[in-house]
Amino acid sequence: MQAGTRALIRSLGCELTFDLIDTTQRHLATGVARAPVEALIARDLAYGPDARHRLDIFRRDGAQNAPVLLFVHGGGFVMGDKCLPNLPFYDNIGSWAADEGWVGVTMNYRLAPDHMWPSGAQDVARAVGWLRSEIAAYGGDPARIVVMGHSAGAAHVGTYLSHPQLQHDWGPGIIGTVLVSGTYDPASSQPNAYQLAYYGTDQKRYKDFSMVPGLITTNVPLCIAVSEYDGVDFRRQAALLVGAFGRARGDIPRIHWLPAHNHLSSLLAIGTGDDTLGALVSDFVRGLTGRTGTA
């Protein structure tokens, strides 16, 4: 990571404030992030009936049978978008995936408080089902889908993977999952207004929403990441999941601690000179898929 970015991220601390969000976004947008110039992009494709059921697809010209990386954004369950206004995020992830020789997909989902648990996981399921049916027309291999979620997006992906009743009859339909800075056990996390908006105010029910029992028994390979300057609750949640995994299976999952990154910068820096997470995700995906596809 460049020294200036490292110093800025450190100065912002760990508390996820609007100042941290705005400063991190502005710094990486103006000084680091790139526009998607090489990828062919299909925008706002409908994968369901709601206005938020939209996704963007990024691919190289001539792509065939390429692995598919589906990215699910964060936003505290109540906000966020696959393409932030006047910013290169999260196009940076879709275009980076295309540069890797894959088909990149970024998706929106319904938001709380109008849509509560398990709507996010249901939308992940719907998007995966759409990709299984349609992505071959865009050069992707429907049998090689990896889903990556960040923050609230990681919770939605984790819920989908850990609650079989939310999956399709044919199962999760994915070959791997990347969970970045998520909360996996709502009952043991610090309750906040965002969680109350999505999970509801009856915290006695939160134990039923836990992803941990399903994540420690799933056969779908996991890649877990947390940042040095993530908020303490995100770090504790990663530790809780890894500890439960170890107790249940006598081993550890693939876990990465990202130095000098905060809750946002790990994602915003993907595909740039400040990227740490991208190389780890690339290694994970290539290990699962064995090849890139044809471009």
C-alpha positions as CSV (number, residue, x, y, z in Angstrom):
1,M,0.0,0.0,0.0
2,Q,1.2,3.5,-0.8
3,A,2.5,5.4,2.2
4,G,0.0,8.3,1.8
5,T,-2.9,5.9,1.8
6,R,-1.6,3.9,4.7
7,A,-1.2,7.1,6.8
8,L,-4.6,8.4,5.9
9,I,-6.3,5.1,6.8
10,R,-4.5,4.9,10.1
11,S,-5.5,8.5,11.0
12,L,-9.2,7.7,10.4
13,G,-9.2,5.1,13.1
14,C,-11.7,2.2,13.4
15,E,-15.0,3.8,14.2
16,L,-17.3,3.5,11.1
17,T,-18.4,7.2,10.9
18,F,-19.6,9.2,7.9
19,D,-16.3,11.1,7.9
20,L,-14.4,7.8,7.6
21,I,-16.7,6.7,4.8
22,D,-16.5,10.0,2.9
23,T,-12.8,10.5,3.3
24,T,-11.9,7.0,2.3
25,Q,-14.1,7.1,-0.8
26,R,-12.9,10.5,-1.9
27,H,-9.2,9.6,-1.4
28,L,-9.4,6.3,-3.3
29,A,-11.6,7.7,-6.0
30,T,-9.4,10.6,-6.9
31,G,-6.0,9.2,-6.2
32,V,-6.1,5.5,-6.9
33,A,-9.3,4.0,-8.4
34,R,-9.6,3.5,-12.2
35,A,-12.5,3.6,-14.5
36,P,-13.6,0.4,-16.2
37,V,-12.2,1.0,-19.7
38,E,-11.6,-2.6,-20.9
39,A,-14.6,-4.4,-19.8
40,L,-17.8,-4.7,-21.8
41,I,-20.6,-3.7,-19.4
42,A,-24.3,-4.6,-19.4
43,R,-26.2,-2.4,-16.9
44,D,-29.3,-2.8,-14.8
45,L,-30.3,-6.2,-15.9
46,A,-33.5,-7.3,-14.0
47,Y,-33.1,-10.5,-12.0
48,G,-36.4,-10.1,-10.3
49,P,-39.6,-8.0,-10.1
50,D,-38.5,-5.3,-7.6
51,A,-36.9,-2.1,-8.7
52,R,-33.8,-3.1,-6.6
53,H,-33.5,-6.4,-8.4
54,R,-30.9,-5.2,-10.8
55,L,-27.4,-6.3,-11.6
56,D,-24.5,-5.2,-13.8
57,I,-22.2,-7.6,-15.8
58,F,-18.6,-7.0,-16.7
59,R,-16.7,-9.1,-19.2
60,R,-14.0,-9.2,-21.8
61,D,-14.9,-9.3,-25.4
62,G,-15.1,-12.9,-26.5
63,A,-15.3,-14.4,-23.0
64,Q,-16.6,-18.0,-22.9
65,N,-17.0,-20.4,-20.0
66,A,-15.4,-18.0,-17.6
67,P,-15.7,-18.2,-13.9
68,V,-18.2,-15.8,-12.4
69,L,-17.7,-13.5,-9.4
70,L,-20.9,-12.1,-8.0
71,F,-20.3,-9.1,-5.6
72,V,-22.9,-8.1,-3.0
73,H,-22.3,-4.6,-1.6
74,G,-22.7,-3.4,2.0
75,G,-24.5,-0.4,3.4
76,G,-25.8,-1.3,6.9
77,F,-28.8,-3.1,5.4
78,V,-30.5,0.2,4.7
79,M,-28.4,1.8,2.0
80,G,-25.8,1.1,-0.6
81,D,-25.7,0.5,-4.4
82,K,-23.8,-1.6,-6.9
83,C,-22.7,1.6,-8.6
84,L,-22.2,4.6,-6.3
85,P,-23.2,8.0,-7.9
86,N,-20.1,10.0,-9.2
87,L,-17.7,7.4,-7.8
88,P,-16.0,4.4,-9.5
89,F,-17.3,2.0,-6.9
90,Y,-18.2,-0.8,-7.2
91,D,-17.5,-0.8,-10.9
92,N,-13.8,-1.3,-9.8
93,I,-14.7,-4.8,-8.6
94,G,-16.6,-5.8,-11.8
95,S,-13.9,-4.4,-14.1
96,W,-11.1,-6.0,-12.0
97,A,-12.9,-9.4,-12.3
98,A,-13.1,-8.9,-16.1
99,D,-9.4,-8.1,-16.2
100,E,-8.8,-11.4,-14.3
101,G,-10.5,-13.2,-17.1
102,W,-13.7,-13.8,-15.3
103,V,-17.2,-12.4,-15.6
104,G,-17.8,-9.9,-12.9
105,V,-21.3,-9.2,-11.6
106,T,-22.4,-6.5,-9.1
107,M,-25.9,-6.6,-7.7
108,N,-28.4,-4.5,-5.8
109,Y,-30.9,-6.0,-3.3
110,R,-33.9,-4.8,-1.4
111,L,-33.3,-2.6,1.6
112,A,-34.5,-2.3,5.2
113,P,-36.7,-1.2,6.9
114,D,-39.1,-1.9,4.1
115,H,-37.6,-5.3,3.5
116,M,-36.4,-7.2,6.6
117,W,-34.6,-10.5,7.3
118,P,-34.3,-12.7,5.2
119,S,-35.0,-10.5,2.2
120,G,-31.2,-9.9,1.4
121,A,-30.5,-13.6,1.4
122,Q,-33.6,-14.2,-0.7
123,D,-32.3,-11.7,-3.2
124,V,-28.9,-13.4,-3.3
125,A,-30.7,-16.7,-4.0
126,R,-32.7,-15.0,-6.8
127,A,-29.6,-13.5,-8.3
128,V,-27.7,-16.8,-8.2
129,G,-30.7,-18.5,-9.9
130,W,-30.7,-15.9,-12.6
131,L,-27.0,-16.3,-13.2
132,R,-27.3,-20.1,-13.4
133,S,-29.9,-19.6,-16.2
134,E,-28.6,-16.6,-18.0
135,I,-24.8,-16.0,-17.5
136,A,-23.7,-18.3,-20.3
137,A,-25.1,-15.7,-22.8
138,Y,-22.6,-13.3,-21.3
139,G,-19.6,-15.6,-21.5
140,G,-19.8,-17.0,-17.9
141,D,-19.8,-20.6,-16.7
142,P,-23.0,-21.2,-14.6
143,A,-21.2,-24.1,-12.9
144,R,-18.4,-21.9,-11.6
145,I,-20.0,-19.1,-9.6
146,V,-18.2,-17.5,-6.6
147,V,-20.2,-15.1,-4.4
148,M,-18.4,-12.3,-2.5
149,G,-20.2,-10.1,0.1
150,H,-19.0,-7.1,2.1
151,S,-20.4,-6.0,5.5
152,A,-24.2,-6.3,5.2
153,G,-23.6,-8.0,1.9
154,A,-21.5,-10.6,3.7
155,A,-24.4,-11.1,6.1
156,H,-26.8,-11.7,3.2
157,V,-24.4,-14.1,1.5
158,G,-23.7,-15.9,4.8
159,T,-27.4,-16.2,5.5
160,Y,-28.0,-17.6,2.1
161,L,-25.2,-20.2,2.4
162,S,-26.1,-21.2,6.0
163,H,-29.9,-21.5,5.8
164,P,-30.8,-24.2,3.4
165,Q,-34.5,-23.2,3.4
166,L,-33.5,-20.1,1.5
167,Q,-31.6,-22.0,-1.2
168,H,-32.9,-23.6,-4.4
169,D,-33.9,-27.2,-4.7
170,W,-30.5,-27.8,-6.2
171,G,-28.7,-26.3,-3.2
172,P,-26.6,-23.1,-3.1
173,G,-25.4,-23.4,-6.7
174,I,-22.0,-21.8,-6.0
175,I,-18.5,-23.2,-5.7
176,G,-17.1,-20.7,-3.2
177,T,-17.9,-17.8,-0.9
178,V,-15.8,-14.7,0.1
179,L,-17.0,-13.0,3.3
180,V,-15.5,-9.6,3.9
181,S,-15.9,-7.7,7.2
182,G,-19.3,-9.2,8.0
183,T,-21.3,-9.9,11.2
184,Y,-22.3,-13.6,11.4
185,D,-24.0,-13.9,14.7
186,P,-26.4,-11.0,15.3
187,A,-27.2,-12.1,18.9
188,S,-23.5,-11.6,19.9
189,S,-22.8,-8.4,17.9
190,Q,-23.3,-4.9,19.2
191,P,-26.9,-4.0,18.3
192,N,-27.3,-0.7,16.3
193,A,-30.1,1.1,14.4
194,Y,-29.1,-0.7,11.2
195,Q,-29.4,-4.1,12.6
196,L,-32.7,-3.3,14.3
197,A,-34.0,-2.1,11.0
198,Y,-33.2,-5.4,9.3
199,Y,-33.5,-8.0,12.0
200,G,-36.3,-6.3,14.0
201,T,-36.5,-5.1,17.6
202,D,-37.1,-8.5,19.2
203,Q,-33.5,-9.4,20.0
204,K,-34.6,-12.7,21.5
205,R,-35.1,-13.9,17.9
206,Y,-31.6,-13.0,16.8
207,K,-30.2,-16.4,17.7
208,D,-32.4,-17.9,14.9
209,F,-30.6,-15.6,12.4
210,S,-27.1,-16.8,13.2
211,M,-25.0,-17.9,10.2
212,V,-22.4,-19.6,12.4
213,P,-24.0,-23.1,12.6
214,G,-24.4,-23.3,8.9
215,L,-21.1,-21.7,7.9
216,I,-19.1,-24.2,10.1
217,T,-20.8,-27.2,8.5
218,T,-21.1,-26.1,4.8
219,N,-19.2,-27.9,2.1
220,V,-18.9,-24.7,0.1
221,P,-15.3,-23.4,0.5
222,L,-15.0,-20.2,2.6
223,C,-12.6,-17.3,2.3
224,I,-13.0,-14.9,5.2
225,A,-11.3,-11.4,5.4
226,V,-11.2,-8.7,8.1
227,S,-9.2,-5.5,8.1
228,E,-6.8,-4.1,10.7
229,Y,-8.9,-0.9,11.1
230,D,-12.3,-2.6,10.9
231,G,-14.6,-1.7,13.8
232,V,-14.0,-3.9,16.9
233,D,-17.4,-5.7,16.4
234,F,-16.4,-6.8,12.9
235,R,-13.1,-8.2,14.2
236,R,-14.8,-10.0,17.0
237,Q,-17.3,-11.5,14.6
238,A,-14.5,-12.9,12.4
239,A,-12.8,-14.3,15.5
240,L,-16.1,-15.9,16.6
241,L,-16.7,-17.6,13.3
242,V,-13.1,-18.8,13.0
243,G,-13.2,-20.1,16.6
244,A,-16.5,-21.9,16.1
245,F,-15.2,-23.4,12.8
246,G,-12.1,-24.7,14.6
247,R,-14.0,-26.3,17.4
248,A,-16.4,-28.0,15.1
249,R,-13.9,-29.2,12.5
250,G,-10.5,-29.3,14.1
251,D,-9.2,-26.9,11.5
252,I,-9.4,-23.3,10.4
253,P,-11.0,-21.8,7.4
254,R,-9.2,-19.6,4.9
255,I,-8.9,-16.4,6.9
256,H,-7.1,-13.2,6.0
257,W,-6.2,-10.1,8.1
258,L,-5.7,-7.1,5.9
259,P,-3.1,-4.7,7.2
260,A,-3.5,-1.0,6.9
261,H,-7.1,-1.2,5.6
262,N,-10.3,-0.1,7.1
263,H,-13.9,-1.3,6.7
264,L,-14.2,0.2,3.2
265,S,-10.7,0.6,1.8
266,S,-10.2,-3.2,1.3
267,L,-13.0,-3.2,-1.3
268,L,-12.4,0.3,-2.8
269,A,-8.8,-0.5,-3.5
270,I,-9.4,-3.7,-5.4
271,G,-7.6,-3.6,-8.8
272,T,-5.4,-0.6,-7.8
273,G,-1.9,-0.1,-6.5
274,D,-3.2,-0.1,-2.9
275,D,-5.0,-3.5,-3.3
276,T,-4.4,-6.2,-0.8
277,L,-7.7,-8.1,-1.0
278,G,-7.8,-8.6,-4.8
279,A,-4.8,-10.9,-4.9
280,L,-6.2,-13.1,-2.1
281,V,-9.5,-13.3,-3.8
282,S,-7.9,-14.1,-7.1
283,D,-5.8,-16.9,-5.6
284,F,-9.0,-18.3,-4.0
285,V,-11.1,-18.2,-7.2
286,R,-8.3,-19.7,-9.3
287,G,-7.8,-22.5,-6.8
288,L,-11.5,-23.3,-7.1
289,T,-11.9,-23.0,-10.9
290,G,-8.5,-24.1,-12.2
291,R,-8.6,-21.8,-15.2
292,T,-9.9,-18.5,-16.3
293,G,-12.0,-19.4,-19.3
294,T,-11.6,-18.1,-22.9
295,A,-11.3,-14.5,-23.9
